[in-house]
Amino acid sequence: MNKEDVSRMRNRTWIVVAILLAAPGLPQRAGSASVAGARLYAPQSASSQGATAPEADRNDDASDVEQDRQEQEQEKRDREQEARDREQEKRDREQEARDREQEKRDREQERLDRLSELYENGREALDEDRYDRAEAKFDQLAQMNGPQTDAALYWKAYAENRQGKRDTALATIAEFKRRFPQSRWQKDLGALEIEVRQSSGQAVHPEAQKDDELRMLAIRGLMNSDPERAMPLLGKVLEGSAASPKEKSQALFILAQSGSSQAREILGKIARGQSNPDLQAKAIQYLAMFGGAESRKTLAEVYASSADPSIKRAILRSYMIGGDREHLFEAAKNEKDDALKREAIRQLGLVHAQNELQQLYRTDNSAAVRRELLQAFFLSGDAPKLLEVAQNDKDPELRRTAIRNLGLIHSDDSAKALQAIYSKETDRSVKEEVLNSYFLQNNAGAIVTIARGEKDPELKRVAVSKLSIMHSKEATDYLMEILQKN
């Protein structure tokens, strides 16, 4: 073979190689072989992946469901907490309104007590013949414009007249007439004006005052030796216009000591309003001290017919003096005036009328009345009823009030009752009231016990804050324990 043939052979060879390389079927077969090989070597792996993927999906789905459930439960708890917070805010607002109303009543009662104190101080000064002091007290009372202003002006004029200040007394009398034309003191005022005008321009004679005292001493002596003769003289002093209110008050006192049916009859007339309000209130008090069915009947008739709250209040207190539970219970049930109703309930507590008070609590659903009844339970010493209300009443405010009154009863039983309430209670405000009651009892040991076991940080803080102002070794030791831990 020559060189030319060899060259042609080489060319043919390269052409065949090029054709083979350019042929489309060859890579596909190679690719198919590769894929087939892959399939041969990886059938188990593919099968495993097919089994694991659904399980993972199921796990993911379960996790998502659980997370959704937890989120829903948290949202529900948040909504419930918001509802509780709104309800607590509402209760707090209602409590604030009740507190403001109670503060208003307390301020008014303090004002009335101050007025009564001034009046009593003025009367005491009159009894001690300290007319300058009496004038000052009654002048202060008159300027405060209370329910006894007419009486204050009368006694101011009386004291001025006793000091010889005739013109000043006449000016006070003129002011009285202008301001109180319908006052029941008008009759006494008229007699005083006549006395002042008759003595105008004349020196003061203390012996005239002594004459009054001597006359009353004589009547008192006659009452001891010959009551039948003394009784008309006392009636004349009480019903006439010549005697001063001070002399009439002395005559009424002498009359009340006799204990006779005739004396009771005269007292009944004055109690019905046939004299000035001071004398009427005194007659009511003396009738209660008389006792007996007739006296109670008279007082009940006066109570029913009177429109004067001060007279009705005097009768309620007279019922208490006489131990008349029946009429106090009647007033507590039927009285329309809230202040008088509360007064009747208070007096029931003072006579330890526990059965009557419990009946009222069962039948009267007014929260204000029930709060007054809880105070009366305390006055009567009815700790079991307070405990019952503290544990079972649906009104948290009433439960707190009951707990507060339990705290005022310093006894082992009340301390144990408070402990039982705290351990079962879920209302934080009620628990705080238990802590306050322990504080009122100065029971540091009970507060320390609560502070040690309390998981609620806020309640624990309240307990510690109370311990911080208690002068007790137990409180001090616990506070030192807290400091050492921190």
TORLUMRO-55769 format. One record per residue (C-alpha): residue number from 1; x, y, z; residue in three letters. Coordinates in steps of 0.25 Angstrom, whole numbers, plus 5000, padded with zeros to 4 digits. Each point is the difference from the previous one (the first is absolute). Layout:
# residues N
(node NUM; (X; Y; Z); "Ala") ...
//
This chain:
# residues 486
(node 1; (5000; 5000; 5000); "Met") (node 2; (5006; 5013; 4996); "Asn") (node 3; (4999; 5013; 5007); "Lys") (node 4; (4988; 5005; 4992); "Glu") (node 5; (4992; 4988; 5005); "Asp") (node 6; (5004; 5002; 5014); "Val") (node 7; (4996; 5014; 5000); "Ser") (node 8; (4986; 4997; 4994); "Arg") (node 9; (4998; 4989; 5011); "Met") (node 10; (5003; 5010; 5011); "Arg") (node 11; (4990; 5010; 4994); "Asn") (node 12; (4990; 4990; 5000); "Arg") (node 13; (5002; 4996; 5014); "Thr") (node 14; (4999; 5015; 5005); "Trp") (node 15; (4987; 5001; 4992); "Ile") (node 16; (4994; 4988; 5007); "Val") (node 17; (5004; 5005; 5013); "Val") (node 18; (4994; 5014; 4997); "Ala") (node 19; (4987; 4993; 4995); "Ile") (node 20; (4999; 4992; 5013); "Leu") (node 21; (5002; 5012; 5009); "Leu") (node 22; (4990; 5008; 4992); "Ala") (node 23; (4989; 4989; 5001); "Ala") (node 24; (4988; 5004; 5009); "Pro") (node 25; (4996; 4987; 5005); "Gly") (node 26; (5013; 4997; 5007); "Leu") (node 27; (5000; 5011; 5012); "Pro") (node 28; (4985; 4996; 5002); "Gln") (node 29; (5004; 4986; 5002); "Arg") (node 30; (5011; 5004; 5009); "Ala") (node 31; (4991; 5009; 5008); "Gly") (node 32; (4990; 4989; 5000); "Ser") (node 33; (5010; 4991; 5006); "Ala") (node 34; (5004; 5010; 5010); "Ser") (node 35; (4986; 5002; 5004); "Val") (node 36; (4998; 4985; 5000); "Ala") (node 37; (5012; 4998; 5008); "Gly") (node 38; (4996; 5011; 5010); "Ala") (node 39; (4987; 4992; 5001); "Arg") (node 40; (5007; 4987; 5003); "Leu") (node 41; (5008; 5006; 5011); "Tyr") (node 42; (4990; 5009; 5006); "Ala") (node 43; (4986; 4993; 5001); "Pro") (node 44; (5000; 4998; 5015); "Gln") (node 45; (5004; 5015; 5003); "Ser") (node 46; (4988; 5005; 4991); "Ala") (node 47; (4991; 4990; 5007); "Ser") (node 48; (5005; 5005; 5014); "Ser") (node 49; (4997; 5015; 4996); "Gln") (node 50; (4986; 4996; 4996); "Gly") (node 51; (4997; 4994; 5013); "Ala") (node 52; (5007; 5012; 5009); "Thr") (node 53; (4994; 5012; 4993); "Ala") (node 54; (4985; 4998; 5004); "Pro") (node 55; (5004; 4997; 5014); "Glu") (node 56; (5008; 5013; 5001); "Ala") (node 57; (4988; 5007; 4994); "Asp") (node 58; (4991; 4994; 5010); "Arg") (node 59; (5009; 5004; 5011); "Asn") (node 60; (5001; 5014; 4995); "Asp") (node 61; (4985; 5001; 4999); "Asp") (node 62; (4998; 4995; 5014); "Ala") (node 63; (5010; 5010; 5005); "Ser") (node 64; (4992; 5011; 4993); "Asp") (node 65; (4987; 4995; 5006); "Val") (node 66; (5006; 5000; 5014); "Glu") (node 67; (5006; 5014; 4998); "Gln") (node 68; (4986; 5005; 4995); "Asp") (node 69; (4993; 4994; 5012); "Arg") (node 70; (5010; 5006; 5010); "Gln") (node 71; (4998; 5014; 4993); "Glu") (node 72; (4985; 4998; 5001); "Gln") (node 73; (5001; 4996; 5014); "Glu") (node 74; (5009; 5012; 5003); "Gln") (node 75; (4991; 5010; 4993); "Glu") (node 76; (4988; 4994; 5008); "Lys") (node 77; (5008; 5002; 5013); "Arg") (node 78; (5003; 5014; 4996); "Asp") (node 79; (4986; 5003; 4996); "Arg") (node 80; (4995; 4994; 5014); "Glu") (node 81; (5011; 5009; 5007); "Gln") (node 82; (4995; 5012; 4993); "Glu") (node 83; (4986; 4997; 5003); "Ala") (node 84; (5004; 4998; 5015); "Arg") (node 85; (5008; 5013; 5000); "Asp") (node 86; (4989; 5008; 4994); "Arg") (node 87; (4991; 4993; 5011); "Glu") (node 88; (5010; 5004; 5010); "Gln") (node 89; (5001; 5014; 4995); "Glu") (node 90; (4984; 5001; 5000); "Lys") (node 91; (5000; 4995; 5015); "Arg") (node 92; (5011; 5010; 5003); "Asp") (node 93; (4992; 5011; 4994); "Arg") (node 94; (4988; 4996; 5008); "Glu") (node 95; (5008; 4999; 5012); "Gln") (node 96; (5006; 5013; 4998); "Glu") (node 97; (4986; 5006; 4998); "Ala") (node 98; (4995; 4993; 5013); "Arg") (node 99; (5012; 5005; 5008); "Asp") (node 100; (4997; 5014; 4995); "Arg") (node 101; (4986; 4999; 5004); "Glu") (node 102; (5004; 4994; 5014); "Gln") (node 103; (5010; 5011; 5001); "Glu") (node 104; (4989; 5011; 4997); "Lys") (node 105; (4991; 4993; 5011); "Arg") (node 106; (5012; 4999; 5010); "Asp") (node 107; (5003; 5015; 4998); "Arg") (node 108; (4986; 5004; 5002); "Glu") (node 109; (4999; 4991; 5012); "Gln") (node 110; (5013; 5007; 5005); "Glu") (node 111; (4994; 5013; 4998); "Arg") (node 112; (4987; 4996; 5007); "Leu") (node 113; (5008; 4994; 5012); "Asp") (node 114; (5008; 5013; 5001); "Arg") (node 115; (4987; 5008; 5000); "Leu") (node 116; (4995; 4991; 5011); "Ser") (node 117; (5013; 5002; 5008); "Glu") (node 118; (4999; 5015; 4999); "Leu") (node 119; (4986; 5000; 5005); "Tyr") (node 120; (5003; 4991; 5012); "Glu") (node 121; (5012; 5008; 5003); "Asn") (node 122; (4992; 5013; 5000); "Gly") (node 123; (4989; 4993; 5009); "Arg") (node 124; (5011; 4996; 5010); "Glu") (node 125; (5005; 5014; 5000); "Ala") (node 126; (4986; 5005; 5004); "Leu") (node 127; (4999; 4989; 5011); "Asp") (node 128; (5013; 5005; 5005); "Glu") (node 129; (4995; 5015; 4999); "Asp") (node 130; (5012; 5003; 4991); "Arg") (node 131; (4991; 5009; 4991); "Tyr") (node 132; (5012; 5006; 4992); "Asp") (node 133; (5005; 4986; 4996); "Arg") (node 134; (4985; 4996; 4997); "Ala") (node 135; (4998; 5012; 4991); "Glu") (node 136; (5013; 4997; 4992); "Ala") (node 137; (4996; 4985; 4998); "Lys") (node 138; (4986; 5004; 4995); "Phe") (node 139; (5005; 5011; 4991); "Asp") (node 140; (5009; 4990; 4993); "Gln") (node 141; (4989; 4990; 4999); "Leu") (node 142; (4990; 5010; 4994); "Ala") (node 143; (5011; 5004; 4989); "Gln") (node 144; (5001; 4986; 4996); "Met") (node 145; (4985; 5000; 4996); "Asn") (node 146; (4997; 4986; 5005); "Gly") (node 147; (4987; 4994; 5004); "Pro") (node 148; (5001; 5006; 5013); "Gln") (node 149; (5002; 5014; 4996); "Thr") (node 150; (4987; 5005; 5006); "Asp") (node 151; (5003; 4994; 5013); "Ala") (node 152; (5014; 5006; 5000); "Ala") (node 153; (4995; 5014; 4997); "Leu") (node 154; (4990; 4998; 5012); "Tyr") (node 155; (5011; 4996; 5010); "Trp") (node 156; (5010; 5011; 4994); "Lys") (node 157; (4989; 5010; 5004); "Ala") (node 158; (4998; 4994; 5013); "Tyr") (node 159; (5015; 5000; 5003); "Ala") (node 160; (5001; 5014; 4996); "Glu") (node 161; (4988; 5004; 5008); "Asn") (node 162; (5007; 4994; 5013); "Arg") (node 163; (5012; 5008; 4997); "Gln") (node 164; (4992; 5013; 5000); "Gly") (node 165; (5002; 5002; 4984); "Lys") (node 166; (4986; 5004; 4998); "Arg") (node 167; (5001; 5006; 4987); "Asp") (node 168; (5009; 4989; 4994); "Thr") (node 169; (4989; 4990; 5006); "Ala") (node 170; (4989; 5008; 4993); "Leu") (node 171; (5008; 5000; 4987); "Ala") (node 172; (5001; 4985; 5001); "Thr") (node 173; (4986; 4998; 5003); "Ile") (node 174; (4996; 5009; 4987); "Ala") (node 175; (5009; 4991; 4992); "Glu") (node 176; (4993; 4988; 5005); "Phe") (node 177; (4986; 5005; 4997); "Lys") (node 178; (5005; 5004; 4986); "Arg") (node 179; (5006; 4986; 4997); "Arg") (node 180; (4991; 4991; 5007); "Phe") (node 181; (4986; 5005; 5001); "Pro") (node 182; (4994; 4986; 5001); "Gln") (node 183; (5010; 4994; 5010); "Ser") (node 184; (4995; 4993; 5012); "Arg") (node 185; (5009; 5008; 5009); "Trp") (node 186; (4991; 5013; 4997); "Gln") (node 187; (4992; 4998; 5013); "Lys") (node 188; (5013; 5000; 5008); "Asp") (node 189; (5006; 5011; 4992); "Leu") (node 190; (4988; 5009; 5002); "Gly") (node 191; (5001; 4998; 5015); "Ala") (node 192; (5015; 5003; 4999); "Leu") (node 193; (4997; 5013; 4992); "Glu") (node 194; (4990; 5005; 5011); "Ile") (node 195; (5011; 4997; 5011); "Glu") (node 196; (5011; 5008; 4992); "Val") (node 197; (4991; 5012; 4997); "Arg") (node 198; (4995; 5001; 5014); "Gln") (node 199; (5014; 4999; 5006); "Ser") (node 200; (5006; 5010; 4989); "Ser") (node 201; (5008; 5011; 5007); "Gly") (node 202; (5001; 4992; 5013); "Gln") (node 203; (5012; 4994; 5006); "Ala") (node 204; (5001; 4985; 5000); "Val") (node 205; (4995; 4993; 5013); "His") (node 206; (5006; 4987; 5003); "Pro") (node 207; (4991; 4998; 5011); "Glu") (node 208; (4988; 4998; 4990); "Ala") (node 209; (5007; 4988; 4995); "Gln") (node 210; (5002; 4995; 5014); "Lys") (node 211; (4985; 5002; 5002); "Asp") (node 212; (4997; 4990; 4988); "Asp") (node 213; (5010; 4990; 5007); "Glu") (node 214; (4993; 5001; 5013); "Leu") (node 215; (4986; 4998; 4994); "Arg") (node 216; (5005; 4987; 4994); "Met") (node 217; (5006; 4996; 5013); "Leu") (node 218; (4987; 5002; 5007); "Ala") (node 219; (4992; 4992; 4989); "Ile") (node 220; (5010; 4989; 5001); "Arg") (node 221; (4999; 4999; 5015); "Gly") (node 222; (4984; 5001; 4999); "Leu") (node 223; (5001; 4989; 4990); "Met") (node 224; (5007; 4991; 5010); "Asn") (node 225; (4990; 5003; 5011); "Ser") (node 226; (4987; 5003; 4993); "Asp") (node 227; (5000; 4996; 4985); "Pro") (node 228; (4985; 5003; 4998); "Glu") (node 229; (5002; 5014; 5004); "Arg") (node 230; (5014; 5001; 4992); "Ala") (node 231; (4995; 4994; 4987); "Met") (node 232; (4991; 5012; 4996); "Pro") (node 233; (5011; 5010; 5003); "Leu") (node 234; (5009; 4992; 4991); "Leu") (node 235; (4989; 5000; 4989); "Gly") (node 236; (4999; 5015; 5001); "Lys") (node 237; (5015; 5002; 4999); "Val") (node 238; (5000; 4991; 4987); "Leu") (node 239; (4988; 5006; 4994); "Glu") (node 240; (5001; 5014; 5003); "Gly") (node 241; (5008; 5011; 4993); "Ser") (node 242; (5007; 5007; 5012); "Ala") (node 243; (5010; 4989; 5003); "Ala") (node 244; (5013; 4999; 4992); "Ser") (node 245; (5003; 4988; 4992); "Pro") (node 246; (5011; 4997; 5010); "Lys") (node 247; (4990; 5000; 5011); "Glu") (node 248; (4990; 4992; 4992); "Lys") (node 249; (5011; 4989; 4998); "Ser") (node 250; (5003; 5000; 5015); "Gln") (node 251; (4985; 4998; 5002); "Ala") (node 252; (4999; 4989; 4990); "Leu") (node 253; (5012; 4992; 5007); "Phe") (node 254; (4992; 5001; 5013); "Ile") (node 255; (4988; 4995; 4994); "Leu") (node 256; (5007; 4988; 4993); "Ala") (node 257; (5005; 4996; 5014); "Gln") (node 258; (4986; 4998; 5006); "Ser") (node 259; (4996; 4988; 4991); "Gly") (node 260; (4985; 5003; 5002); "Ser") (node 261; (4990; 4998; 4989); "Ser") (node 262; (4997; 5015; 5001); "Gln") (node 263; (5014; 5003; 4997); "Ala") (node 264; (5000; 4991; 4988); "Arg") (node 265; (4988; 5006; 4995); "Glu") (node 266; (5007; 5014; 5001); "Ile") (node 267; (5012; 4995; 4993); "Leu") (node 268; (4992; 4994; 4989); "Gly") (node 269; (4994; 5013; 4997); "Lys") (node 270; (5014; 5007; 4999); "Ile") (node 271; (5005; 4988; 4992); "Ala") (node 272; (4989; 5003; 4990); "Arg") (node 273; (5005; 5014; 4998); "Gly") (node 274; (4993; 5009; 5009); "Gln") (node 275; (5013; 5008; 5003); "Ser") (node 276; (5014; 5003; 4994); "Asn") (node 277; (5008; 4989; 4993); "Pro") (node 278; (5010; 4999; 5011); "Asp") (node 279; (4989; 4997; 5010); "Leu") (node 280; (4993; 4990; 4991); "Gln") (node 281; (5013; 4992; 4998); "Ala") (node 282; (5002; 5000; 5015); "Lys") (node 283; (4986; 4995; 5002); "Ala") (node 284; (5002; 4989; 4990); "Ile") (node 285; (5013; 4996; 5007); "Gln") (node 286; (4993; 5000; 5014); "Tyr") (node 287; (4988; 4992; 4994); "Leu") (node 288; (5010; 4989; 4996); "Ala") (node 289; (5006; 5000; 5014); "Met") (node 290; (4985; 4998; 5005); "Phe") (node 291; (4999; 4988; 4992); "Gly") (node 292; (4986; 4992; 5000); "Gly") (node 293; (4990; 4997; 4989); "Ala") (node 294; (4994; 5014; 5001); "Glu") (node 295; (5013; 5008; 4998); "Ser") (node 296; (5004; 4991; 4988); "Arg") (node 297; (4986; 5002; 4994); "Lys") (node 298; (5002; 5015; 5002); "Thr") (node 299; (5013; 5000; 4993); "Leu") (node 300; (4995; 4992; 4989); "Ala") (node 301; (4989; 5010; 4997); "Glu") (node 302; (5009; 5012; 5001); "Val") (node 303; (5009; 4992; 4990); "Tyr") (node 304; (4989; 4998; 4990); "Ala") (node 305; (4995; 5014; 5000); "Ser") (node 306; (5013; 5008; 5000); "Ser") (node 307; (5006; 5005; 4988); "Ala") (node 308; (5012; 5005; 5007); "Asp") (node 309; (5012; 4991; 4998); "Pro") (node 310; (5007; 5005; 5013); "Ser") (node 311; (4988; 4996; 5008); "Ile") (node 312; (4999; 4986; 4993); "Lys") (node 313; (5015; 4998; 5002); "Arg") (node 314; (4998; 5003; 5015); "Ala") (node 315; (4989; 4990; 5001); "Ile") (node 316; (5008; 4989; 4993); "Leu") (node 317; (5011; 5003; 5011); "Arg") (node 318; (4990; 5000; 5011); "Ser") (node 319; (4995; 4986; 4995); "Tyr") (node 320; (5014; 4995; 5001); "Met") (node 321; (5001; 5006; 5014); "Ile") (node 322; (4987; 4992; 5004); "Gly") (node 323; (5005; 4988; 4992); "Gly") (node 324; (4987; 5001; 4991); "Asp") (node 325; (5005; 4990; 4989); "Arg") (node 326; (4985; 4999; 4995); "Glu") (node 327; (4999; 5015; 4996); "His") (node 328; (5015; 5001; 4995); "Leu") (node 329; (4997; 4988; 4991); "Phe") (node 330; (4987; 5006; 4995); "Glu") (node 331; (5008; 5013; 4996); "Ala") (node 332; (5011; 4992; 4994); "Ala") (node 333; (4990; 4993; 4991); "Lys") (node 334; (4991; 5011; 4996); "Asn") (node 335; (5007; 5013; 5001); "Glu") (node 336; (5001; 5008; 4987); "Lys") (node 337; (5011; 5010; 5004); "Asp") (node 338; (5013; 4993; 4998); "Asp") (node 339; (5008; 5007; 5011); "Ala") (node 340; (4989; 4996; 5010); "Leu") (node 341; (5000; 4986; 4995); "Lys") (node 342; (5015; 4999; 5002); "Arg") (node 343; (4998; 5006; 5014); "Glu") (node 344; (4989; 4989; 5003); "Ala") (node 345; (5010; 4989; 4996); "Ile") (node 346; (5011; 5006; 5007); "Arg") (node 347; (4992; 5000; 5013); "Gln") (node 348; (4995; 4986; 4998); "Leu") (node 349; (5015; 4996; 5000); "Gly") (node 350; (5002; 5007; 5013); "Leu") (node 351; (4989; 4992; 5007); "Val") (node 352; (5006; 4987; 4994); "His") (node 353; (4988; 4997; 4992); "Ala") (node 354; (5007; 4990; 4991); "Gln") (node 355; (4987; 4992; 4996); "Asn") (node 356; (4993; 5013; 4995); "Glu") (node 357; (5013; 5004; 4993); "Leu") (node 358; (5001; 4987; 4993); "Gln") (node 359; (4986; 5001; 4995); "Gln") (node 360; (5002; 5013; 4994); "Leu") (node 361; (5013; 4995; 4993); "Tyr") (node 362; (4992; 4989; 4994); "Arg") (node 363; (4988; 5009; 4995); "Thr") (node 364; (5007; 5013; 4996); "Asp") (node 365; (5008; 4999; 4988); "Asn") (node 366; (5005; 5014; 5000); "Ser") (node 367; (5016; 5000; 5000); "Ala") (node 368; (5000; 5013; 5008); "Ala") (node 369; (4990; 4994; 5011); "Val") (node 370; (5008; 4987; 5000); "Arg") (node 371; (5013; 5008; 5003); "Arg") (node 372; (4993; 5007; 5012); "Glu") (node 373; (4995; 4986; 5004); "Leu") (node 374; (5015; 4995; 5000); "Leu") (node 375; (5004; 5011; 5009); "Gln") (node 376; (4988; 4997; 5009); "Ala") (node 377; (5005; 4985; 5000); "Phe") (node 378; (5013; 5005; 5005); "Phe") (node 379; (4993; 5009; 5011); "Leu") (node 380; (4992; 4988; 5005); "Ser") (node 381; (5012; 4991; 5000); "Gly") (node 382; (4994; 4990; 4989); "Asp") (node 383; (5014; 4995; 4995); "Ala") (node 384; (4993; 4987; 4994); "Pro") (node 385; (4991; 5008; 4991); "Lys") (node 386; (5012; 5009; 4995); "Leu") (node 387; (5008; 4987; 4997); "Leu") (node 388; (4988; 4995; 4992); "Glu") (node 389; (4999; 5012; 4992); "Val") (node 390; (5015; 5001; 4998); "Ala") (node 391; (5000; 4986; 4994); "Gln") (node 392; (4987; 4999; 4993); "Asn") (node 393; (4994; 5013; 4995); "Asp") (node 394; (5001; 5002; 4985); "Lys") (node 395; (5003; 5015; 5001); "Asp") (node 396; (5015; 5002; 5002); "Pro") (node 397; (4998; 5014; 5006); "Glu") (node 398; (4991; 4994; 5011); "Leu") (node 399; (5010; 4989; 5003); "Arg") (node 400; (5011; 5010; 5001); "Arg") (node 401; (4992; 5008; 5010); "Thr") (node 402; (4997; 4987; 5008); "Ala") (node 403; (5015; 4997; 5000); "Ile") (node 404; (5003; 5014; 5005); "Arg") (node 405; (4990; 4999; 5011); "Asn") (node 406; (5006; 4986; 5004); "Leu") (node 407; (5013; 5007; 5001); "Gly") (node 408; (4994; 5009; 5011); "Leu") (node 409; (4997; 4988; 5008); "Ile") (node 410; (5013; 4997; 5007); "His") (node 411; (4998; 4985; 5003); "Ser") (node 412; (5007; 4987; 4997); "Asp") (node 413; (4987; 4995; 4993); "Asp") (node 414; (5000; 5013; 4990); "Ser") (node 415; (5015; 4997; 4997); "Ala") (node 416; (4997; 4986; 4996); "Lys") (node 417; (4988; 5004; 4992); "Ala") (node 418; (5008; 5010; 4992); "Leu") (node 419; (5011; 4989; 4998); "Gln") (node 420; (4989; 4991; 4994); "Ala") (node 421; (4995; 5011; 4991); "Ile") (node 422; (5014; 5003; 4995); "Tyr") (node 423; (5003; 4986; 4997); "Ser") (node 424; (4988; 4998; 4991); "Lys") (node 425; (4998; 5014; 4994); "Glu") (node 426; (5003; 5002; 4985); "Thr") (node 427; (4997; 5015; 5000); "Asp") (node 428; (5012; 5009; 5002); "Arg") (node 429; (4993; 5011; 5006); "Ser") (node 430; (4993; 4991; 5010); "Val") (node 431; (5014; 4995; 5004); "Lys") (node 432; (5005; 5014; 5002); "Glu") (node 433; (4989; 5002; 5009); "Glu") (node 434; (5003; 4988; 5008); "Val") (node 435; (5015; 5006; 5001); "Leu") (node 436; (4994; 5013; 5005); "Asn") (node 437; (4991; 4993; 5010); "Ser") (node 438; (5013; 4993; 5006); "Tyr") (node 439; (5007; 5014; 5000); "Phe") (node 440; (4988; 5006; 5008); "Leu") (node 441; (5002; 4988; 5010); "Gln") (node 442; (5015; 5003; 5001); "Asn") (node 443; (5001; 4985; 4996); "Asn") (node 444; (5014; 5000; 4994); "Ala") (node 445; (5002; 4985; 5001); "Gly") (node 446; (4988; 4998; 4991); "Ala") (node 447; (5005; 5010; 4989); "Ile") (node 448; (5014; 4994; 5001); "Val") (node 449; (4994; 4986; 4997); "Thr") (node 450; (4993; 5005; 4988); "Ile") (node 451; (5012; 5007; 4995); "Ala") (node 452; (5009; 4988; 5001); "Arg") (node 453; (4990; 4991; 4992); "Gly") (node 454; (4994; 5010; 4990); "Glu") (node 455; (5004; 4998; 4985); "Lys") (node 456; (4993; 5013; 4995); "Asp") (node 457; (5011; 5011; 5000); "Pro") (node 458; (4990; 5011; 5002); "Glu") (node 459; (4993; 4994; 5012); "Leu") (node 460; (5013; 4996; 5006); "Lys") (node 461; (5004; 5015; 4998); "Arg") (node 462; (4987; 5004; 5008); "Val") (node 463; (5004; 4991; 5011); "Ala") (node 464; (5014; 5005; 5001); "Val") (node 465; (4995; 5015; 5000); "Ser") (node 466; (4991; 4997; 5011); "Lys") (node 467; (5011; 4993; 5008); "Leu") (node 468; (5009; 5012; 4998); "Ser") (node 469; (4992; 5009; 5008); "Ile") (node 470; (4997; 4990; 5011); "Met") (node 471; (5007; 5001; 5013); "His") (node 472; (5002; 4985; 5002); "Ser") (node 473; (5012; 4991; 5002); "Lys") (node 474; (4994; 4990; 4991); "Glu") (node 475; (4998; 5011; 4989); "Ala") (node 476; (5015; 5005; 5002); "Thr") (node 477; (5006; 4986; 5000); "Asp") (node 478; (4993; 4997; 4987); "Tyr") (node 479; (5004; 5013; 4993); "Leu") (node 480; (5015; 4997; 5004); "Met") (node 481; (4998; 4986; 4994); "Glu") (node 482; (4996; 5007; 4987); "Ile") (node 483; (5012; 5009; 5000); "Leu") (node 484; (5010; 4989; 5003); "Gln") (node 485; (4995; 4992; 4988); "Lys") (node 486; (5001; 5012; 4991); "Asn") 
//
